[in-house]
Amino acid sequence: MNRTIKHLSEICQKHRFEEKLLFVPYYAVGHQVTEHLAKSGTPWINLRLKTPSGYANELVAADLSAAGITLITPHERFIITENLYHDNIPAGKKE
């Protein structure tokens, strides 16, 4: 068993009913880790997967909301990027 998975398994067994946060770069990585834990027979109850940016957003969400600030969605970022790109193409190069 991978050393990291083994260590995580020990933590999950020792602190079975306590909440545990596992920071992962992407949720897909976290799902792979929890799948490996399950296949090894390790109960991973109360293990919450978090990305650093997702956790940071959770921490400041209430303050941002109180200040009237909302974050843009990935779809909105895409639209803004597309508009900026198309606005900056030289006139002769536009499709």
Secondary structure, DSSP 8 states (H G I E B T S, - for coil): --HHHHHHHHHHHHTTTS-EEEE-SSHHHHHHHHHHHHHTT---TTEEEE-HHHHHHHHHHHHHHHTT-----HHHHHHHHHHHHHHTS-GGG--
